[in-house]
Amino acid sequence: MPADMVSTGYGMPAVCPRHGRAGGATRPTKLSIYSRPPIWVYLLILLSLLIAVIVLIALRKTVKTSSWPACDTCRQVRRRNLTRMWACLIGWIPLTALGLAVDSSGMLGIALLFALPLVGFVLGTLGSWGSIVKAKVTADGGSVELPTPHPDFVAALPPVPPTSGWPSAPAPSIGTGGAPPRAANVVIPPWEQN
């Protein structure tokens, strides 16, 4: 899909791209869609996490939309995962203290100290719109790709004009120094006349 259609919402069907539900079951949602980072950015993590994050933010393409169609099922998945994430984070300190008090060796408390934030982070990532939608911006930033869109969503998309055979720019004419020919009825301002 063209990135302009996704960002403006003009031409976006009111059909959930993941589940194919249309009509009243779909509500527009604000989200940001990002491009995939190059693989070599992950190698920078070995050098420095801060450098890797800065390079990642500098290189990624972003498409922001306020009208992404999300159905009730998508919203329930998000709500469920975010609720579980908050439960892990809120219960982190009390459960760690309980684990330290119950286990005389302290291994249970130490395991909970590291496991609960990690589980909360994973659930928070699974509850993000980016994980639910699974859309990615192309490397040039010109379009948004969906890996497995629902057939009803694909059928509701407006037709895209063919790109082959359409001239992208007028061909330069020979003998004018590469400038395109001008139409006869165009008034040329004096400062552009030869």
C-alpha positions in Angstrom: 0.0 0.0 0.0 1.3 3.5 -0.7 2.6 5.2 2.5 0.5 8.3 1.6 -2.7 6.3 1.7 -1.8 4.8 5.1 -0.7 8.2 6.6 -3.7 10.2 5.4 -6.3 7.4 5.6 -7.7 8.4 2.2 -8.6 5.2 0.4 -8.0 3.0 3.4 -10.8 0.4 3.7 -12.7 0.1 6.9 -11.7 -3.6 7.1 -9.3 -5.1 9.6 -6.2 -6.2 7.7 -5.6 -9.1 10.1 -9.1 -10.5 10.6 -11.1 -9.2 7.7 -13.9 -7.7 9.9 -15.7 -4.7 8.5 -18.4 -2.3 9.5 -19.1 -1.4 13.1 -16.6 -4.0 14.4 -13.7 -1.9 13.1 -12.5 1.4 14.6 -9.7 3.7 13.4 -6.6 3.5 15.6 -3.5 5.7 15.9 -0.2 4.0 15.4 3.3 4.3 14.0 4.6 1.8 11.5 8.4 1.4 11.2 10.8 0.0 8.7 13.0 -3.0 9.5 16.5 -2.0 10.4 19.5 -3.3 8.4 21.1 -6.4 9.9 24.4 -4.7 10.5 22.7 -2.4 13.1 22.3 -5.4 15.4 26.1 -5.9 15.2 26.5 -2.5 16.7 25.0 -3.8 19.9 28.2 -5.6 20.5 30.0 -2.3 20.3 27.5 -0.2 22.2 23.8 -0.3 22.9 23.5 3.5 22.8 25.2 3.7 19.4 23.0 0.9 18.0 19.9 2.7 19.2 21.0 6.1 17.8 21.8 4.5 14.4 18.5 2.5 14.5 16.5 5.7 15.1 18.4 7.6 12.4 17.9 5.0 9.7 14.3 3.8 10.3 11.5 5.1 8.2 8.2 5.9 10.0 4.6 6.2 8.7 2.2 7.6 11.3 -1.5 7.0 10.8 -4.6 7.9 12.8 -7.0 5.8 10.8 -5.6 2.2 10.9 -8.7 -0.1 10.9 -8.4 -2.4 14.0 -11.2 -4.8 14.9 -12.4 -5.8 18.4 -10.3 -9.0 18.3 -7.1 -6.9 17.7 -8.1 -4.6 20.6 -8.7 -7.6 22.9 -5.3 -9.1 22.1 -3.7 -5.8 22.9 -5.7 -5.2 26.1 -5.0 -8.8 27.3 -1.2 -8.6 26.7 -0.9 -5.1 28.3 -2.9 -6.2 31.3 -0.6 -9.2 31.8 2.4 -6.9 31.4 1.2 -4.5 34.1 0.4 -7.4 36.4 4.0 -8.6 36.0 5.5 -5.2 36.7 3.2 -4.4 39.6 3.7 -7.8 41.2 7.5 -7.7 40.6 8.6 -6.3 43.9 6.0 -8.1 46.2 6.6 -11.4 44.5 10.3 -11.1 44.7 10.1 -10.3 48.4 7.8 -13.2 48.9 10.2 -15.5 47.0 13.1 -14.4 49.2 11.1 -14.9 52.3 9.8 -18.4 51.4 13.0 -19.9 49.9 15.8 -20.0 52.4 18.5 -20.1 49.7 17.0 -17.0 48.0 17.2 -18.6 44.5 13.4 -18.2 44.0 13.5 -14.5 44.8 16.5 -13.9 42.5 14.8 -15.8 39.7 11.6 -13.7 40.1 13.8 -10.6 40.3 15.0 -11.1 36.8 12.1 -13.2 35.2 9.1 -11.0 36.0 10.5 -7.8 34.2 11.6 -9.9 31.3 8.2 -11.6 31.0 6.6 -8.1 31.3 8.8 -6.7 28.6 7.9 -9.6 26.2 4.1 -9.2 26.9 4.4 -5.5 26.4 6.1 -6.0 23.1 3.4 -8.5 22.1 0.7 -6.0 23.1 2.1 -3.2 21.0 0.3 -2.3 17.8 3.4 -3.0 15.7 3.4 -6.6 16.9 -0.4 -7.0 16.3 -0.5 -5.3 12.9 2.8 -6.8 11.6 3.0 -4.0 9.0 6.4 -2.7 7.9 7.5 0.3 6.0 9.7 -0.4 2.9 13.3 0.8 3.0 12.6 3.7 0.7 9.6 4.8 2.9 7.2 4.9 0.0 4.9 2.0 0.9 3.7 -0.2 3.7 3.8 -3.9 3.4 1.6 -6.4 5.2 3.0 -10.0 5.2 -0.4 -11.8 5.3 -3.3 -9.5 4.8 -6.8 -10.9 5.0 -8.4 -11.5 1.6 -11.4 -9.3 2.5 -9.0 -6.4 3.2 -7.2 -6.9 -0.1 -10.5 -7.0 -1.9 -11.6 -3.7 -0.3 -8.4 -1.8 -1.3 -8.8 0.7 -4.2 -7.2 -0.3 -7.5 -3.6 0.9 -7.9 -2.8 2.5 -11.3 -0.2 0.5 -13.3 3.3 1.9 -13.0 4.8 0.4 -16.1 4.5 2.4 -19.2 3.7 5.7 -17.4 6.4 8.3 -18.0 7.9 9.6 -14.7 9.3 12.7 -16.3 9.4 14.2 -19.7 12.2 13.0 -21.9 14.8 15.6 -22.6 14.8 17.0 -26.2 17.8 17.0 -28.4 19.4 20.3 -29.0 17.9 22.2 -26.0 20.7 21.3 -23.6 18.6 18.6 -21.9 15.7 20.8 -21.0 12.3 19.5 -21.7 10.3 21.1 -24.5 7.8 23.8 -23.5 4.3 24.0 -24.7 3.5 26.8 -27.2 0.8 28.4 -25.1 2.9 28.9 -22.0 3.9 32.4 -21.1 7.6 32.6 -20.3 8.6 35.2 -17.7 11.3 37.6 -18.9 13.9 36.4 -16.4 13.7 32.9 -17.9 13.9 33.9 -21.5 17.3 33.2 -23.3 
